Amino acid sequence: MADEQQGAEALAPQAPGIRILAQYIRDLSFENPHAPDSLRGDNPPKIGLDVELSARGRGDGLHEVELKLSVTANRDEQVVFHVEIVMGGLFQVDGVPPEEMEAILLIECPRFLFPFARRIVADLTGESGFPPFRMDPIDFAGIYMARRQQLANGGGEPVQQA
Protein backbone atom coordinates (compact mmCIF):
# COMPACT_ATOMS: atom_id res chain seq x y z
CA MET A 1 0.00 0.00 0.00
CA ALA A 2 2.80 2.42 0.90
CA ASP A 3 4.59 1.57 -2.36
CA GLU A 4 1.42 2.34 -4.37
CA GLN A 5 1.12 5.72 -2.62
CA GLN A 6 4.75 6.62 -3.36
CA GLY A 7 4.28 5.57 -6.99
CA ALA A 8 1.16 7.72 -7.30
CA GLU A 9 2.99 10.69 -5.76
CA ALA A 10 5.86 10.27 -8.22
CA LEU A 11 3.43 10.32 -11.16
CA ALA A 12 1.42 13.27 -9.86
CA PRO A 13 2.17 16.56 -11.60
CA GLN A 14 4.57 18.76 -9.69
CA ALA A 15 3.04 21.87 -8.15
CA PRO A 16 4.41 25.07 -9.68
CA GLY A 17 7.06 26.71 -7.57
CA ILE A 18 9.59 29.53 -7.77
CA ARG A 19 12.71 29.62 -5.61
CA ILE A 20 15.07 32.57 -5.45
CA LEU A 21 18.55 31.09 -5.20
CA ALA A 22 20.40 34.42 -5.39
CA GLN A 23 19.71 38.07 -5.96
CA TYR A 24 22.33 40.68 -6.70
CA ILE A 25 23.10 44.10 -8.13
CA ARG A 26 24.76 43.63 -11.51
CA ASP A 27 25.15 47.36 -12.19
CA LEU A 28 24.44 50.53 -10.23
CA SER A 29 24.99 54.13 -11.27
CA PHE A 30 24.01 57.48 -9.79
CA GLU A 31 24.74 60.80 -11.44
CA ASN A 32 24.11 64.25 -10.02
CA PRO A 33 25.89 66.31 -12.72
CA HIS A 34 24.95 69.79 -11.51
CA ALA A 35 25.34 69.42 -7.74
CA PRO A 36 25.08 71.37 -5.56
CA ASP A 37 23.02 73.77 -7.72
CA SER A 38 20.58 70.99 -8.68
CA LEU A 39 19.51 70.72 -5.03
CA ARG A 40 18.12 74.27 -4.95
CA GLY A 41 15.42 74.33 -7.62
CA ASP A 42 12.18 76.23 -7.10
CA ASN A 43 10.04 73.82 -9.06
CA PRO A 44 10.06 70.05 -8.67
CA PRO A 45 11.81 68.05 -11.39
CA LYS A 46 9.95 65.93 -13.91
CA ILE A 47 10.83 62.29 -13.38
CA GLY A 48 10.91 59.65 -16.08
CA LEU A 49 11.16 55.91 -15.47
CA ASP A 50 12.23 53.26 -17.97
CA VAL A 51 11.91 49.54 -17.25
CA GLU A 52 13.68 46.73 -19.09
CA LEU A 53 13.36 43.02 -18.38
CA SER A 54 15.47 40.15 -19.57
CA ALA A 55 15.61 36.45 -18.79
CA ARG A 56 17.69 33.57 -19.97
CA GLY A 57 17.84 29.90 -19.20
CA ARG A 58 21.07 28.26 -18.12
CA GLY A 59 22.49 24.83 -18.83
CA ASP A 60 21.92 23.76 -15.22
CA GLY A 61 18.14 24.27 -15.49
CA LEU A 62 18.14 27.56 -13.58
CA HIS A 63 17.09 30.94 -14.93
CA GLU A 64 18.71 34.36 -14.71
CA VAL A 65 16.31 37.31 -14.64
CA GLU A 66 17.34 40.96 -14.73
CA LEU A 67 15.29 44.04 -13.95
CA LYS A 68 16.78 47.30 -15.21
CA LEU A 69 15.36 50.55 -13.87
CA SER A 70 16.47 53.92 -15.25
CA VAL A 71 15.21 57.00 -13.43
CA THR A 72 15.93 60.47 -14.80
CA ALA A 73 14.88 63.73 -13.17
CA ASN A 74 14.89 66.87 -15.34
CA ARG A 75 14.24 70.48 -14.45
CA ASP A 76 14.22 73.19 -17.10
CA GLU A 77 15.65 70.76 -19.69
CA GLN A 78 18.62 70.02 -17.44
CA VAL A 79 19.36 66.64 -15.84
CA VAL A 80 18.98 66.90 -12.07
CA PHE A 81 19.88 63.28 -11.38
CA HIS A 82 20.02 59.94 -13.15
CA VAL A 83 19.89 56.53 -11.45
CA GLU A 84 20.31 53.22 -13.18
CA ILE A 85 20.19 49.84 -11.50
CA VAL A 86 20.27 46.33 -12.92
CA MET A 87 18.96 43.97 -10.26
CA GLY A 88 19.42 40.31 -11.04
CA GLY A 89 18.15 37.06 -9.65
CA LEU A 90 18.88 33.39 -10.09
CA PHE A 91 15.65 31.40 -10.03
CA GLN A 92 14.66 27.77 -9.91
CA VAL A 93 11.25 27.32 -11.50
CA ASP A 94 9.54 23.93 -11.12
CA GLY A 95 6.27 22.49 -12.35
CA VAL A 96 5.64 25.12 -15.05
CA PRO A 97 4.83 24.01 -18.60
CA PRO A 98 7.34 25.31 -21.19
CA GLU A 99 4.67 27.45 -22.90
CA GLU A 100 4.12 29.36 -19.62
CA MET A 101 7.78 29.76 -18.64
CA GLU A 102 8.33 33.09 -20.41
CA ALA A 103 5.41 34.69 -18.55
CA ILE A 104 6.69 33.38 -15.21
CA LEU A 105 10.20 34.70 -15.87
CA LEU A 106 9.07 38.14 -17.05
CA ILE A 107 6.14 38.73 -14.68
CA GLU A 108 6.55 36.78 -11.46
CA CYS A 109 10.33 36.83 -11.08
CA PRO A 110 10.66 40.63 -11.51
CA ARG A 111 7.98 41.03 -8.81
CA PHE A 112 10.43 39.44 -6.38
CA LEU A 113 13.30 41.72 -7.45
CA PHE A 114 11.40 45.03 -7.63
CA PRO A 115 11.04 45.86 -3.90
CA PHE A 116 14.81 45.61 -3.41
CA ALA A 117 15.62 47.76 -6.45
CA ARG A 118 12.96 50.28 -5.38
CA ARG A 119 14.49 50.62 -1.93
CA ILE A 120 17.99 51.11 -3.35
CA VAL A 121 16.78 53.89 -5.68
CA ALA A 122 14.95 55.60 -2.79
CA ASP A 123 18.03 55.34 -0.57
CA LEU A 124 20.36 56.71 -3.26
CA THR A 125 18.18 59.69 -4.10
CA GLY A 126 17.61 60.45 -0.41
CA GLU A 127 21.29 60.20 0.49
CA SER A 128 22.22 62.50 -2.39
CA GLY A 129 20.21 65.40 -0.99
CA PHE A 130 16.93 64.93 -2.87
CA PRO A 131 13.66 63.68 -1.44
CA PRO A 132 13.71 59.85 -1.71
CA PHE A 133 12.15 58.76 -4.99
CA ARG A 134 9.71 55.98 -4.13
CA MET A 135 8.46 54.28 -7.25
CA ASP A 136 4.89 53.11 -7.50
CA PRO A 137 4.44 49.38 -8.06
CA ILE A 138 5.10 48.29 -11.63
CA ASP A 139 2.57 46.31 -13.67
CA PHE A 140 4.89 43.60 -14.99
CA ALA A 141 1.95 41.73 -16.53
CA GLY A 142 1.05 44.87 -18.51
CA ILE A 143 4.66 45.26 -19.68
CA TYR A 144 4.73 41.60 -20.71
CA MET A 145 1.47 41.87 -22.65
CA ALA A 146 2.63 45.06 -24.42
CA ARG A 147 5.87 43.31 -25.36
CA ARG A 148 4.00 40.29 -26.71
CA GLN A 149 1.85 42.64 -28.80
CA GLN A 150 4.99 44.37 -30.11
CA LEU A 151 6.46 40.98 -31.10
CA ALA A 152 3.19 40.00 -32.80
CA ASN A 153 3.42 43.19 -34.84
CA GLY A 154 6.94 42.31 -35.98
CA GLY A 155 9.10 44.35 -33.60
CA GLY A 156 11.91 43.15 -31.33
CA GLU A 157 13.14 39.72 -30.32
CA PRO A 158 11.64 37.18 -27.92
CA VAL A 159 13.16 36.24 -24.58
CA GLN A 160 16.03 33.76 -24.82
CA GLN A 161 15.31 30.30 -23.44
CA ALA A 162 17.96 27.63 -23.06
ABEGO torsion letter per residue (X at the ends): XAAAAAAAAAABBBBBBBBBABBBBABBBBBBAAOAAAAABABBBBBBBBBBBBBBBBAAGBBBBBBBBBBBBBBGGBBABBBBBBBBBBBBBBGBBAAAAAAAAAAAAAAAAAAAAAAAAAAAAAAAGBBBBBBBBBBAAAAAAAAAAAAAAGBEBBBBBX
